[in-house]
Amino acid sequence: MRVAVLSDIPGNVLALDAVLADLAAQGGADATVVAGDLCLDGPRPHEVLERLQSLGCPVIQGNTDRDL
């Protein structure tokens, strides 16, 4: 089973898209989990949240997510 764990995205949707494209190019994953710290200080936090919601995977709240 291949599991992708994403973390510390800080509102950078361009980097998130690059990681997701690379993951797809490598054959994808059986499961994806997001380990928090998603939006603080980033240029496009709303787009990051939308992209992660479209994945439909579990998201663990990070400390910066809690602080926001």
Short mmCIF file of the C-alpha atoms (twelve columns), coordinates in Angstrom:
data_MODEL
# 
_entry.id   MODEL 
# 
loop_
_atom_site.group_PDB 
_atom_site.id 
_atom_site.type_symbol 
_atom_site.label_atom_id 
_atom_site.label_alt_id 
_atom_site.label_comp_id 
_atom_site.label_asym_id 
_atom_site.label_seq_id 
_atom_site.Cartn_x 
_atom_site.Cartn_y 
_atom_site.Cartn_z 
_atom_site.pdbx_PDB_model_num 
ATOM 1  C CA . MET A 1  0.000   0.000  0.000   1 
ATOM 2  C CA . ARG A 2  1.345   3.410  -0.993  1 
ATOM 3  C CA . VAL A 3  0.491   6.287  1.334   1 
ATOM 4  C CA . ALA A 4  1.212   9.926  0.498   1 
ATOM 5  C CA . VAL A 5  1.628   12.269 3.458   1 
ATOM 6  C CA . LEU A 6  1.498   15.990 2.725   1 
ATOM 7  C CA . SER A 7  2.411   18.620 5.304   1 
ATOM 8  C CA . ASP A 8  3.451   22.248 5.756   1 
ATOM 9  C CA . ILE A 9  1.912   23.668 2.599   1 
ATOM 10 C CA . PRO A 10 1.706   27.326 3.916   1 
ATOM 11 C CA . GLY A 11 -0.823  28.593 1.366   1 
ATOM 12 C CA . ASN A 12 1.405   27.793 -1.616  1 
ATOM 13 C CA . VAL A 13 -0.990  26.296 -4.145  1 
ATOM 14 C CA . LEU A 14 1.644   26.240 -6.905  1 
ATOM 15 C CA . ALA A 15 3.897   24.014 -4.821  1 
ATOM 16 C CA . LEU A 16 0.929   21.827 -3.821  1 
ATOM 17 C CA . ASP A 17 -0.030  21.379 -7.477  1 
ATOM 18 C CA . ALA A 18 3.565   20.452 -8.340  1 
ATOM 19 C CA . VAL A 19 3.642   17.827 -5.576  1 
ATOM 20 C CA . LEU A 20 0.285   16.382 -6.659  1 
ATOM 21 C CA . ALA A 21 1.436   16.258 -10.296 1 
ATOM 22 C CA . ASP A 22 4.638   14.474 -9.301  1 
ATOM 23 C CA . LEU A 23 2.666   12.022 -7.190  1 
ATOM 24 C CA . ALA A 24 0.381   11.282 -10.154 1 
ATOM 25 C CA . ALA A 25 3.397   10.850 -12.461 1 
ATOM 26 C CA . GLN A 26 4.781   8.241  -10.056 1 
ATOM 27 C CA . GLY A 27 1.584   6.215  -10.160 1 
ATOM 28 C CA . GLY A 28 -0.383  7.903  -7.394  1 
ATOM 29 C CA . ALA A 29 -1.070  6.608  -3.914  1 
ATOM 30 C CA . ASP A 30 -3.585  4.250  -2.380  1 
ATOM 31 C CA . ALA A 31 -4.254  6.778  0.367   1 
ATOM 32 C CA . THR A 32 -3.371  10.391 1.030   1 
ATOM 33 C CA . VAL A 33 -3.207  12.087 4.413   1 
ATOM 34 C CA . VAL A 34 -2.592  15.772 5.051   1 
ATOM 35 C CA . ALA A 35 -0.721  16.553 8.254   1 
ATOM 36 C CA . GLY A 36 -1.609  20.172 8.800   1 
ATOM 37 C CA . ASP A 37 0.014   23.602 8.701   1 
ATOM 38 C CA . LEU A 38 -1.843  24.517 5.541   1 
ATOM 39 C CA . CYS A 39 -2.322  28.260 5.194   1 
ATOM 40 C CA . LEU A 40 -0.345  30.559 7.499   1 
ATOM 41 C CA . ASP A 41 1.717   33.217 5.680   1 
ATOM 42 C CA . GLY A 42 1.014   31.845 2.223   1 
ATOM 43 C CA . PRO A 43 -0.116  33.811 -0.812  1 
ATOM 44 C CA . ARG A 44 -3.153  31.655 -1.763  1 
ATOM 45 C CA . PRO A 45 -4.575  29.859 1.282   1 
ATOM 46 C CA . HIS A 46 -8.125  29.649 -0.078  1 
ATOM 47 C CA . GLU A 47 -6.957  27.783 -3.185  1 
ATOM 48 C CA . VAL A 48 -4.939  25.357 -1.038  1 
ATOM 49 C CA . LEU A 49 -8.018  24.548 1.038   1 
ATOM 50 C CA . GLU A 50 -10.150 24.040 -2.086  1 
ATOM 51 C CA . ARG A 51 -7.555  21.739 -3.652  1 
ATOM 52 C CA . LEU A 52 -7.240  19.650 -0.491  1 
ATOM 53 C CA . GLN A 53 -11.032 19.414 -0.121  1 
ATOM 54 C CA . SER A 54 -11.237 18.099 -3.682  1 
ATOM 55 C CA . LEU A 55 -8.902  15.233 -2.697  1 
ATOM 56 C CA . GLY A 56 -11.387 14.014 -0.076  1 
ATOM 57 C CA . CYS A 57 -8.632  12.778 2.224   1 
ATOM 58 C CA . PRO A 58 -8.213  13.013 5.997   1 
ATOM 59 C CA . VAL A 59 -6.629  16.227 7.282   1 
ATOM 60 C CA . ILE A 60 -4.951  16.510 10.677  1 
ATOM 61 C CA . GLN A 61 -5.014  19.973 12.217  1 
ATOM 62 C CA . GLY A 62 -1.550  21.433 12.643  1 
ATOM 63 C CA . ASN A 63 -0.505  23.983 15.248  1 
ATOM 64 C CA . THR A 64 -0.661  26.931 12.831  1 
ATOM 65 C CA . ASP A 65 -4.109  25.785 11.669  1 
ATOM 66 C CA . ARG A 66 -5.221  25.800 15.285  1 
ATOM 67 C CA . ASP A 67 -3.760  29.259 15.848  1 
ATOM 68 C CA . LEU A 68 -5.611  30.695 12.850  1 
# 
